[in-house]
């Protein structure tokens, strides 16, 4: 082949590579991407939820909602049966142990860095362990983090700060004082979950975030209060989830464009108040609810799946390019095959 022809081939290859890189680094249109809402419940017994034929504590989710979506009945909670390992598996797709810093970026951070979405469009609410749920490696700084109201931290874009009134900010200041000086936690203050959910609703209505992760810690009252308080908190979570589900179907921004994932992070022990302690050898088994475009309706799937599979499915739906993960896309939840693999 002549030198001139070789130069033409090399130039064409260089041009294709440049276009590929430009296309990858360019912002992805938010209008073309689906919305994702993930709700994680802080420890729920199966006997009070998926295993209760009466659905007395979660009548909406296992009643009307289950007829419009898919329920996986065997979500395996690997490793320690605490909140952080399961939540980290959902947001990184990798197995995570308790009190170990994240070794991989989160789906929140990929969205911000790769798609250039503003922080106000990637919203996290409700965790008390915010220091465990973000990756802090080189190149993954504050500019990759989402807006959030965590149990101990409030980081909001200016447009979101303006949503809250004096009552909200009085609550935030009071909470920070009680937390810093008296070590009060969300599970010791039943009204904390309610106020946080009210603030969450304001953000959903005004800011219309594209990616939402709501960690509902209300049922953690089981650690410090009575069984009746625990089931009342469970009923309240069911009501909140139902309101979010109805919002998805009534708000034109979310209708027919939003995927909803609901799951506990782990199962409580038979006495409801504590965690099990043998999850290394005998992991707990909880459940996952899925709803959205092309998701099957009224289907129950009994095979085993894992929290990392939620990550795999979400990044497939969003067409995110991520690190290698352990999860598998939940293909059997969909009416028709999904797009390209990840």
Steps between C-alpha positions, in 0.01 A plus 500: 500500500639837408608752762226734383234232552641411842477865600137510389418190707676637807325835466161329470572290809610804695183684396277210610683479833464874554128489418455204734671682785303818432172313494586327827606815683206706377212549746217250459167669457297468817185497288618182327588314819248318721442609858610266779358491854653255749348456847689303763327396823711461812444141601159334465392151602351292219218392726396866519529561125535260207421194712180638654194379305283765666734791406384674816812715539575562132159491329590733213828348388384138516148586386434744216867571427598133467231453235670767289861389537738213575585357842819299549451292814861395561733799516808363675664741746865391492765564763410682819131565553532872549401797292826618345608176322168463317471868410858508375428191288204681344696814415834342394409150381776352712500303824569733790581421862402701804703813582728467197542810278355462151747358249299602194303807387126505554228517238428853629854607422509334159186691402647833603845446354412311185173666401570840658168502680470774767498397865135602534401230249668222700332490837576286808291512816482325830827330591679534829830365360585756235876461547473138377296562189728709278827417329785741575773375268704724272281691256179436691458811710212717614411585142391137448278475809119528496281736695400329820326515834670234704441432864806704594559711193312752287667588170270680260536705185384862534181430305408224745586705807237750392232231514509478877333741736602619847332199663713262294824682579407518871466123490837462328678723751328331796585157366867588454523637855335188646717274293830678573448561872264223610575229242135472407440277198212471255382182667464685832281771350189366331407835347833517316386262226173686452664841467765362270234346276314834487822665382552218251155566349578869456812410301314249283227750419717805433833368369385187312820299562591234246664258741370457855611272781281521808624302799203467735640451847165529681480130591829532689276601791485123557838525676381739769124470530209256499377261234197723449730793417686283252187392312360854505826617340469220244145609416621858460777389262242304300286814477797714395602249233142492373497879473822490298353228276189711441714806430689306232174431321344844538793736436565544126875526568509152654208319335608215269865606537585384853625176651432436869701253710397424862683259729612451860873504562476191724254301708463548873529204731187312621470732800483803265714734714849396390707382206599139448868432564586203278461656156844384385388136513123546474402821320151634542249493218274798435321629186500754218212683334543642146270725300542697180482509119520150351507342846263205525181539699373277778797263477673327792850363443634257758861454385789635704647841410724752676526869585780536244246403233313824566817691408546293184142562390511872573823563309361299209185714494706819516766370257774596743857383446631382839765286664463122484225397740365178648135548411282353228227692321152394614392412147210278607323804646449655157243433232752538218881472485701794626759693298873459479689319772719671756 
